[in-house]
Amino acid sequence: MTRQSRQMLIGLQLGNGYGSQPMSWRAPGVDPANYTSFDAQVRYAQAAERGKIQFFFLPDFAGLTSDVTNDSPQLTLEPLLTIAAAARATERIGFVATGSTTFTEPYNLARQFKTLDVMSHGRVGWNAVTTSDPNVAANYGAQIAPRPERYQRAHETIQIVQSLWGSWGEDAWLKDTETGRFADPDKIVPINLQGQHVASRGPLPIPPSEQGQPVIFSAGGGEYGLGLAGRYAGGVIGATFSIEDARAQRESIREAARAAGRDPDEVKFFAGVMPAIAPSVREAVDRRLRIGEYSLEKRLPYLGSMLGIPIEASRLDRPLTPEQLSAARPSPFDPRAPRALEVAREGWTVREILAHGVIDYHPTPVGPASVTADHMQEWFEAGAVDGFWVSVDVYEDGIDTFVDEVVPILQERGLFHTEYEGSTLRDHLGLPRQYGLDPRLH
């Protein structure tokens, strides 16, 4: 076995009780009642922990926009409560939950996430995001503020949250039954922070966890997102379809960290991947065809726009004609388009092209577990990522498949660890301890 000094990090996406594909609730072996089953969430977390996965990543959307006639919503149960259930049934795996800086007060965020961090013995991260969807805003009786204002509030919120986390001194809790001194009040102090958008007096009456305080994650892009990630994030959840773009995103984040006065190695960049795993490419495509039985046809118009040609519904179960392939031009506005044309030229039917995941939100390696492992190895060794967040198509069997088939290949190649080296999320990510605000920021 070849052993590398640098090894990749892996997180798994956890959205609902079914999987990342819209029709995963109808997949063979899936209990349709998993929509509200915390037992299912716990089972998935335990399976991931068996594979030494560093963390589960829980995105969030505080609203309902999907057509529930056939599709299940992708983001359902409240993520912090989901973590509470799963953390009590696991010992080592970390949990990163999304929390909005736009519609949550900093004291609430500080209290909830630090409570979870204490409950889990230091295994929690906060994916701090601004909210830009008007459907979510409507659920809070509000409207979406301009982007600069939302990000200004985000900066203020994160600074207040971290100040609150540090407001109970690390050695303030005495627990001295002999003298009767419970805590040292001189080491538990208000923060008295007032910004333009949010404020808090403090202190927060919660001692540190084993990792001190939760790890900040970020999922935003662009100038504003880079500013947030560079100053605060220990992990960045990315979306990219090429090694070149991933490498550019990672370096931009690292440069933003340098500019903020931080060590760029303390910011880990995770690219998404949505594998379709089966013993062969044919079987992997058939699996996706079964899962997407009712949803693939809805994607047909978008496939046509990606390739710059009209595709009639009558051609769903036939390959594109030579004339269509000759006329096809990948859209310069969609980075997935070249892959879609590549698959089309292999002679697959239109329905099978879609089943290759060419319109998925992240790259979709299709075929045996080695194909997914090869994809991850290529990106990692090219310096494009520090790791991946993996969106499994059907959790019920897909997490076990990833853990039992992909992980051992990565371990055999020396690309992924074989055991947890520590007990906290910071340990898993190789991040230094932090308590309160980062004093290096400028």
TAKA-V952725 format. One record per helix or strand of 2 or more residues. SS is the DSSP state (alpha for helix, beta for strand). FROM is the first residue (numbers start at 1). LEN is the number of residues. If there is no record, write none. Layout:
((SS	FROM	LEN) (SS	FROM	LEN))
This chain:
((beta	9	5) (alpha	24	3) (alpha	32	5) (alpha	38	13) (beta	55	4) (alpha	79	9) (beta	94	7) (alpha	106	14) (beta	124	6) (alpha	134	6) (alpha	147	19) (beta	173	4) (beta	181	3) (alpha	185	3) (beta	193	2) (beta	199	2) (beta	215	4) (alpha	222	11) (beta	235	4) (alpha	243	17) (alpha	264	3) (beta	268	6) (beta	276	2) (alpha	281	11) (alpha	296	12) (alpha	313	3) (alpha	322	6) (alpha	337	9) (alpha	350	6) (beta	366	2) (alpha	369	13) (beta	387	4) (alpha	395	18) (alpha	425	5))
